[in-house]
Amino acid sequence: MPRNIHESFLEPSCPQAHDPPTICTMNPEQFVERLGKARASAILRTPSREAAGPAMEAAVRGGFRIVEFTLTIPGALDRVEEFAARPDLIVGAGTVLKVEEARAAVKRGARFLVSPVMDPEIIAEARALGVAALPGCHTPTEMFNAHRAGAPLQKLFPAPGTGPAFLRACLAPMPFLRVVPTNGIDGANARDWLEAGAFAVGFTQALFDPAELVSGRFDRVEERARGLLAAMR
């Protein structure tokens, strides 16, 4: 059964709000533990610089404590730094495709790095920086190679048409994998993915509706966040 998203995530060794941005000493194992308790993350991708902060703030008000800003957002690193200064949140950067992006994100406070592809160079850099890597994997071979390269978690992206059944089939011979689906996860299927063995799930458009971000309906994001987390219990 999914655990309560409202459990505390504060690590005494992490930067506090008054500290300058730095690399957090939360190691990958500690992040994996926190994600395993939360079972969910909020993943924001938007072309709007102005909407990014208020949208993620609404998701936080709705209960999310692990949040991800994709680097495709204009000014994404500013938002990473802003939210990483809050001791109740764990903040990551998504769509990390270059070593330089990984370094910049961690310098601004990212505690995990997510990619849409399985790139051993990014995984190695994340390990060198002391943060968790979540490389994008679509096949059992990619998942296994990501694990072997040192990624403690494997992002299932894009999700196959067979959905949770595919994940269950992959985990049967490789139960040591920690797979996190992020594509097409919503309130109707999140529990199915978790019951199939997903370590956690990531909510994207099911949480952040593009039209509502444009219209500034951040109250709807907060409402949806509460509903999505409730649907997991």
N, C-alpha and C positions, 0 to 999 in steps of 0.2 A: 504493500500500500504506500502511496506517496506520503512523504513526511510534510510537516507544516512549513510552508515557505517563510513564515515569520520568525524562524529560529535565528538566533544571533549569529552574525558572520564576522564580528569584530575580532581581529587578531591584534594583540598588544604590540607586536613588532611591526605593524603596518603604519604608514604615515597618518598622522592625525590632521585635522582640518587646518591647523595653524602651521604645519610643517611645510617646507618647500617641496615641490614635486620631486620624487626620486623613485628608484627601483624598489618596489615593495619586497620585503623579505619573506612574504608568503611563498612557500615553495610549491612546485607542481602537485606534490602529494596532498598538501593542505587544501589547495584549490579543488582537487578531485574530491576530497572529503566534503567540502562545502557544497559543491554541485550535487554530490550524491544525496545530501540532506535536502537541498532545495528542490531537486528534480526538474527545474525549469529555469529558463533564462529568457530575457526580453531582448530581441534583436531588431535594431532600428536601421532601416535603409530608406533614405529620403533625399531628394534633390534640394530640399529647402534648408538652408542654413538657419533661418529664423525658427523653423518648426522643431528642429532637432532637440533643443533643450527642453522646451515645454512638453513635447511628446514623451520624452523619457521620464521627465518628472511626473507626468500623469501615470505612467506605468509603475513607478516607484510608489506613488500614493496608493495604487491599487494592490500593492503587495510584493512586487518583484524586488529582489535584492541582488541578483546577478544580472548585469546588463551589458549589452554589446553595441558599440557604435561601429558601423562599417566605414571603412576609409573612403568610400565613395561619397560620403556626406561632405559637403563643403564645410571646412573648419572642423572636421571630425576630431582632430587631436585636441582642439580647445575644449570640446565637450568631454573627451576622455579625461583630461586634466581636471576639469571642473567637477565631474562626478566622482573621480578617484579621490578627491580631497575629503569626501564624506566617509567617515569610518564605518557606517552601516552598510556600505555597498561594496561589491566586487565588480570592477569594471574591466572590460576587455575590448580589444580592437578586432574588427572583422575585415574580410577581403584583404588580408595581408599577403602580398604577392612578391615582395622584395625584402631582402635582408635589411636594407636601409629603412623600410617602413616598420619592420619589426623593432629595430633599435629605437626609432623615434617614438613609437607607441609606448614602449616600456619606459622610456625616459619620461614620458608624460603621465605615467601612472598605470598603464595597462597591466593587469595581472594574468591575462591569458590572451593568446593570439589565435585567431581563427582564419582559415583559408578555404577557398572553394575547391582547391586542388590538393593533391598529395605531393608536396615538394620536400624531399629530404633535406634540402638546404635550409628551408624555413624551420623545419623541425629541429635541426641541429642548432640553429641560431637561438630558438626559443629555449633550448636546454642550456645554452651558454649564458643566456640572460637570466636564467633561473625562473622562468615562467612556463606555464602549460601550453602546449600546442594542440590545436584541434584541426587537423588537416581534413579537407574534403575528400571523401571516399565514396565510390559508387559500386564497387565490386568486392567480393570476399578477398581477392588478391590484394587490392589496394588497402583494405582494412588491415590485413595481416602485415603488409609491408610497412604501413604507417606504425603499427605496433612495434615491429622489429626495429624501425628507425628511431624509436624512443618516444613516440607520441603516446601520452597516457590515456588519451581519448581520441575517438575517431568520429568525425562528423559525417553522417550519412547524407550525401548530397550529390545530385538531386535524389529524392525519394523514388524508389521503383514503383511501378504500377500495382504490384501485388502488396505493397504496404507492409504492415506488421508481419505478415506471413514470410516475407523475404528476410526480414531481420531474424525471425525465429529460426529459419533454415540456416542462416549464417552462423548464429550463435551455437547451434547444436554441436558442431565439431570444434568451435573456437569460443568456448564460454569465457575465456579470459579477456575478450575484447570488451571495451567500454564504449558503446556506440551511442551517439547523440543525434537523432534525426532532427532536422530543422526545416525541411521543405514540406509545406502542406499540412503542418500540424495545427490542429484547431481543437475547440472544445469537444467536438464529437468523436475525435479519434485519439486524443492524447493518452487516455487510459489504455486504449488498445495497444499503443506503442509501448507503454511502460510494462504492461502485462506480457508483451512479447519479448521483453528483456532489455529494452532501451535503458541505458544508465540514467538519462535525463532527456528532456526535449527542449527545443528552442522555438519560441513563437515569433513569427515575423508579421505577415500581412493579417493574420487572424487577430493580432493585437493592434497593429498600426495600419489602419485603413488609409490608403493614400488620399482619398477624397476628403476624409475628415481632417487629415493633417493640413490640407490646403485651406479648408474652411475654418480651421482653428477650433474644432470641436474636441478639445483635449479632455473634456469631461467624459466623452464617449470612450476614450482610450482608458481612462481610469475605471470606468464601469466594466469595460470588456476585460481588463486585467483581473478584476475581482472574480468575474465569471469564469475565466479560463482557469485560474488557480483553484476555484471551487470545484470545477469539473474534474480535476485530477484527483480529488480526495475520494 
